[in-house]
Amino acid sequence: MTPVQSNPAPDRRGPLRSAPGPEGGLGSLMRPYEVMLILDTTLEESSVQGVINRATTGVESSGGTVNRVDKWGRRRLAYEIGHRGEGYYVLMSLAAEPATVEQLDRMLHLADDVIRHKIVRIPQHTGRVLSRSAVESLSVSGPRRND
């Protein structure tokens, strides 16, 4: 008797995988994310760009891709964070592995210029991008840090 090989249902999508790696196993998972940064408003434009460049370089050096960077500019915060009433908002859209996002999270958490950041994984089954108001509410309604 020959073994029966089952095929997955054609309407079910599995995780996105890259080609087999040099070790012979399957590649890693690339997932879409949006990153909201709130930076200190006292920073000069070169310092803002420096934070963005460090984040972008960190993602790309680990095999991820940065699809979009939107600078929203100065906006009023929903509540004061570290005695600051305004922040400089930056929205980044990227695709990366979970380990890369953990490194990015750590880097942003340690950066003195970043007041607050939020990393949101975009569900793949919806295929939509969060609206600005949805991301803003996520970025300022998270748990408070002791600054």
N, C-alpha and C positions, 0 to 999 in steps of 0.2 A: 504494500500500500504506500503510495507517495504522499508526503506531507502536503497539506493544503496551506497555501500562502494567502493570507487575507489582505485585502487592500483597504486602506482607510476610506471612509465615506468621501465622495468627491466634494461635498459641500462643507466639510470640516477643514479648517486651516490650522495647521500646526504652527509651532514657533518658527520664525525666520532663522535659518541657519546658513552659515557660509560654507564654502567648500571644505573638504577634509583638510585638516592641518598636517604639518610635517610628522606628527606623532601617529597619524593614521586615524585619529578619532574625528568626530564631527567638530566643526568650528563652533564658535561661541554665539550667544544670542545677542542680536543688535535690537535695541528697543528705542522707540521714540520718547523723548523727554522735552519738557519745557522748564527753563530755569528763570526764575524772577530774582533779580538782584536789586536791593535798595542800598545805594551808596551814600556816603556822607556828602552833603551839598557844599561843603567848604573845599572839596577837591577841585583841582584844575582839570581842564579837559584832557590833558596829557596823562594825569593820574587815573582818570576814569577809563581811558583807552588802555592804560597799562593793566588794570584789573581785568578788563575784557580780554586782552591779549594773553594774559597768564591762564585764564580759564580756557580759552580756545586752544592754546598750545597744549595744555594738559590733556584735553579731550582728544585732540588729533594725534598726539604722540602715543596714546594708548590704543589707537585704531578706530576711534570714533570720528564722526563728522559733525561739524557745526553747520546747520542749514541756513540759519537766519539770526541776525542780531539787530534788535530794534531798540534804539535809545529813545525813551519816552520823555526824558527830561525831569525837571523838578516837579514834584507833586506833594500835596499835603498828605500827611499820614493820618490814618484813622484814629490813632492814639500816639502819644509821645513814646519814643523809644530812646532811652538814654538821654533824656531832656532835649530831644530833637523833634521838631514839629513837621519838618519837611525832609524828603529824601529824593535822590536822583535814581529813577527807575530804569532798569535795563532788562529786556526780555530776550532770552536766547532759546532757539529751537535746535535740538541736536538729536543724534542717534548714536547710542553707545551701549557698551556692555554694562551690566550692573556693577561690576568691580570698578570700572572707570568712573561711574557716577558716584560711587562711594569715595574715591579719591578726590573728585571734584568737590563733593560735600565737605570733606575734611579741609581742603584748601580754602574754600570760601568761609568756613567756620573760623579758621585761624587768621584770616585777612583782617587787618585793623580797619581798612577802608570800607568794608562791607558791614552795614548796619544790620541787615536781615537778608536772608535768602530762603528760597523755597524751590525744591525740585519736585516736579510733578511728572509721573509717567503717564503718557497719553495712551489710552486703551486702543489697541490695534483694530478691534472689531468695529469701532465707530468711524475711524478714518477722518475725524474732525479735529480741528484745532480749537483750543479753549479761547473764548472771547477775552478781551482786555478786562472787562468787569469781573469775570470769573477768576482770572489769574490774580487781579488786584485783591479780591476778597480772600483768596488763598494766601497771598503773600503777607497780609497784615492781620489776619485773624488767627494765626497760629499761636502756639504757646509762647508766653513771654520768656525771654532770657533775662538773666540778671546782668545788665550792662553797667 
